[in-house]
Amino acid sequence: MTLCVPRAGAPATAPVAAGVAAHLLDLVGDPATATVGWEIDWQGPLSAPLADERAVQAACGIMHVHGRAAGHPAPLAVDYASTVAGVLAAQGVCAALLARAAGADVTRVRTSVGQAALLALAQYLAAATADGDSPEEGLARPGEELVPGCPFVSADGVRFELEALDAERWLGFWQLLGADRADTGRGWRSFQQRFATATCALPPALSATARRAPYPAVRSAADRSGAAVLPVRRDPLPPTLTPPWTLTPFPEPGGTTTGRACTAAAPLEGLRVVESARRVQGPMAGHVLRLLGADVVRIEPPGGDPMRGIPPMAGTCSARFSALSAGKSVTEIDFTTDAGRRAVRELVSEADVFLHNWAPGKAARLGLDAEDLRAARPGLVYAWASGWGDALGPEAPVGTDYLVQAHSGLAAAVRPADEPPAPSLMTLTDVLGGLTCAQGVLAALLARLRTGRGGRVDSSLYSAAALVPRGRKRPEAPDRPLRTRDGYVWLGAQAGERPERLARALGLAASASAAAIASRARTRPTAAWLPALAAAGVTATPVCTSLADLARDPRFAPALTVGKYAAPLAPWEFS
């Protein structure tokens, strides 16, 4: 069962994904997008039976990673995997049209919500399956108590998210609030690694320090130390809905790549992308374009990107770094020098795309903004993947994943109404921001085909966050995974609609209480319960609790490649 466009009346098994894809293709504004058929189903090539968003989150590891900070699997209360799948479908359609222009016979693209989930977890999957040792997820000493940290709560009840990009700012912030230096020092490593581990366990004294300070004092400490804080919005909708990207065409034609040949399997073959980006958002954009067949050249500082050395290692390189940068060629350039900036311009003069996620103002200071580089390549697509775009004005705080989740309302949307709003420590907007940037690039390349003009593409983490569908009120509390003796199982809607079926499947009276059901479920392993649940007509999905085990599961083999670490294969099928 799939959704296929433009076939009218096709059944929609992933309606949220379909809605996101249709929205993005409308924004592309190219009538030719209607000539490419696209399909989104739940499982794609996976042999794991997946029937809805929550089943995908359970089986593919999203519940596991999102729930790490709480110590147990937990669903995201939004259709995140479906949103990612919708972006992938739109990317596939645009790539197919670019392939047609190069002579390839492509009329159809297919992707799935399951493959989207695996792509969103690429860095976590790589870290879990690398040969090297994983970084510690906490700093607890024998007998020491650590508690989940972030967001914090001030003395006047404001829940706030904190960002400090280096130890000096972290120490300065807490020192100004009167925290003990030893507690502050013990908390730094876990706070720093939360992007990698999806956990953040801190000495309880830090939360206590925050609770003694009113929020104006917290803001003052952040301003003085160079850290950044933002309140966590309680409503799920952002203050303004921004377009996922904007395209500003250059005023004069610049031509297109000529003589390009490609195949359906690599629709961007023959296109060159120059990427100067760090962390997740920018590298993810380049990674997606490379998976579609583009030649991607990374610019790294002399000595290489420092992220290459962060464990766990896959051979001589960080597994997390390799997850988004393997297959890209690398050139080391010091663009703070005149010679380095000339080298960048020379590289760009032979490229189709230049993308970066530099801090605001850096490109202009270096003389490497869109106006500077289009002189070297008039047909260039220049893409900037930022944190906030222009949504918060020129004095915006640093734009990182968790601050964006806090302010955009996504932190409220991902948590049900019976939990306080808090960003997921899974890097939701970093991944979605990179995918959105790549989609903007593809839209700009299509526009270049029509007009001969390159252009500037602006996207942001904030604009990407707005793509996730959500209501005006915080979502109701969803069912939680049911604990078994050796893991968890996610139950379909039948368990709530017909609770007597669940009770009888577990060998209990039809009127058994929720507490009795929970207690009974823990007496046997997951695999032992599945036949009885199926016989009772209760859909049940075992919850992934180990990404390393997922990588060894033959049901997921068609969507993964396993070498020094496990990595998702390209999530599109073109025909």
Secondary structure, 3 states (H helix, E strand, C coil): CCEEECCCCCCCCCHHHHHHHHHHHHHHCCHHHHHCEEEEECCCCCCCCCCCHHHHHHHHCHHHHHCHHHCCCCCCCCCHHHHHHHHHHHHHHHHHHHHHHCCCCCCEEEEEHHHHHHHHCHHHHHHHHCCCCCCCCCCCCCCCCCEECCCEECCCCCEEEEECCCHHHHHHHHHHCCCCHHHHHHHHHHHHCHHHHCCCEECHHHHHHHHCCCHHHHHHHHHHHCCEEEECCCCCCCCCCCCCEEEEECCCCCCCCCCCCCECCECCCCCEEEEECCCCHHHHHHHHHHHCCCEEEEEECCCCCHHHHCCCEECCEEHHHHHHHCCCEEEECCCCCHHHHHHHHHHHCCCCEEEECCCCCHHHHHCCCHHHHCCCCCCCEEEEEECCCCCCCCCCCCCCHHHHHHHHCHHHHCCCCCCCCCCCCCCHHHHHHHHHHHHHHHHHHHHHHHHCCCEEEEEEHHHHHCCCCCCCCCCCCCCCCEECCCCEEEECHHHHHCHHHHHHHCCCCCCCCHHHHHHHHCCCCHHHHHHHHHHCCCCEEECCCCHHHHHHCHHHHHHEEECCCEEECCCCEEC
